[in-house]
Amino acid sequence: MKPLYKITFLNAGKIYELYARKIASGALWGFTEVAELVFDVHDGVVIDPTEERLRDEFGNTRVLHLPMQSIVRIEEVEKKGQSAIRDAATGEKVVTPFPLPAKPR
């Protein structure tokens, strides 16, 4: 079985936590290559809005080239946890709320 990595990095004032199967020093100097991103597959009714947002943003990405200075941590893990987007200042999760129906006027 291929190793699984948890990558924590800074992007646009937020801390992203993604999972991937491949990590390498990039061909571009100063970049780390992150490939084979892993997302949860939900067959049921419950959908994690953060996971969906990450899948929308990175789902078609073959290789993510991250500047080394943006990487906070890379961990080799046994199993996938919950992907997250956190506020860089507070560390609190940034939750994307479900759209609510508009109030009738």
C-alpha positions as CSV (number, residue, x, y, z in Angstrom):
1,M,0.0,0.0,0.0
2,K,1.3,3.5,-0.9
3,P,2.1,5.8,2.0
4,L,-0.4,8.5,2.9
5,Y,0.6,12.1,3.8
6,K,-1.2,14.9,5.5
7,I,0.0,18.2,4.1
8,T,-0.7,21.4,6.1
9,F,0.1,24.7,4.2
10,L,-0.8,28.4,4.1
11,N,-2.9,29.7,1.2
12,A,-4.5,33.1,1.0
13,G,-4.5,33.7,4.8
14,K,-5.9,30.3,5.6
15,I,-4.4,27.0,6.7
16,Y,-5.3,24.1,4.4
17,E,-5.0,20.4,5.4
18,L,-5.0,18.0,2.5
19,Y,-4.1,14.3,2.1
20,A,-2.0,12.9,-0.8
21,R,-0.2,9.7,-1.8
22,K,2.9,11.3,-3.3
23,I,5.3,14.0,-2.0
24,A,8.5,15.0,-3.8
25,S,11.0,17.8,-4.2
26,G,9.9,19.7,-7.1
27,A,11.6,20.1,-10.5
28,L,11.0,23.8,-9.9
29,W,13.5,25.1,-7.3
30,G,11.9,26.0,-4.0
31,F,8.7,24.0,-4.6
32,T,7.3,20.8,-3.2
33,E,5.2,18.6,-5.5
34,V,2.1,17.1,-4.0
35,A,0.3,14.5,-6.2
36,E,-2.5,11.9,-6.0
37,L,-4.7,14.0,-3.7
38,V,-7.1,11.9,-1.6
39,F,-10.7,13.0,-0.9
40,D,-13.5,11.2,0.9
41,V,-16.1,9.5,-1.2
42,H,-19.5,10.0,0.3
43,D,-22.3,7.7,-0.7
44,G,-24.8,8.8,1.9
45,V,-26.8,11.9,2.6
46,V,-24.3,13.6,4.9
47,I,-21.9,15.7,3.0
48,D,-18.9,17.6,4.5
49,P,-19.1,21.1,3.0
50,T,-15.3,21.7,3.6
51,E,-14.4,18.4,1.9
52,E,-16.7,19.4,-1.1
53,R,-15.0,22.9,-1.2
54,L,-11.6,21.3,-1.3
55,R,-12.7,18.8,-4.0
56,D,-14.1,21.7,-6.1
57,E,-10.8,23.6,-5.7
58,F,-8.3,20.8,-6.1
59,G,-10.3,17.8,-7.5
60,N,-8.8,18.1,-11.1
61,T,-5.3,18.9,-9.9
62,R,-2.7,16.4,-11.1
63,V,0.3,17.9,-9.2
64,L,0.1,20.7,-6.7
65,H,3.3,22.8,-6.6
66,L,3.6,24.4,-3.2
67,P,6.3,27.0,-2.3
68,M,8.4,25.6,0.5
69,Q,7.8,28.6,2.7
70,S,4.0,28.0,2.6
71,I,4.3,24.5,4.0
72,V,3.7,24.2,7.7
73,R,4.0,20.5,8.1
74,I,4.0,17.2,6.2
75,E,3.1,14.1,8.2
76,E,3.0,10.4,7.1
77,V,-0.2,9.0,8.6
78,E,-1.8,5.6,8.9
79,K,-5.3,6.7,7.8
80,K,-7.1,9.7,6.4
81,G,-8.6,12.2,8.8
82,Q,-10.9,15.1,8.0
83,S,-9.5,17.6,5.5
84,A,-9.9,21.2,6.8
85,I,-9.5,24.8,6.1
86,R,-8.6,26.9,9.1
87,D,-8.2,30.6,9.8
88,A,-4.5,31.3,10.0
89,A,-4.8,33.7,12.9
90,T,-7.2,31.8,15.2
91,G,-6.8,28.2,14.0
92,E,-10.5,27.8,14.0
93,K,-12.1,25.8,11.1
94,V,-13.6,27.9,8.3
95,V,-17.0,26.3,7.7
96,T,-18.8,26.9,4.5
97,P,-22.5,27.1,5.4
98,F,-25.1,25.5,3.3
99,P,-27.1,28.1,1.3
100,L,-30.4,28.9,3.0
101,P,-33.5,29.7,1.0
102,A,-34.2,33.4,0.6
103,K,-37.0,34.9,2.7
104,P,-40.1,35.8,0.7
105,R,-40.7,39.5,0.4
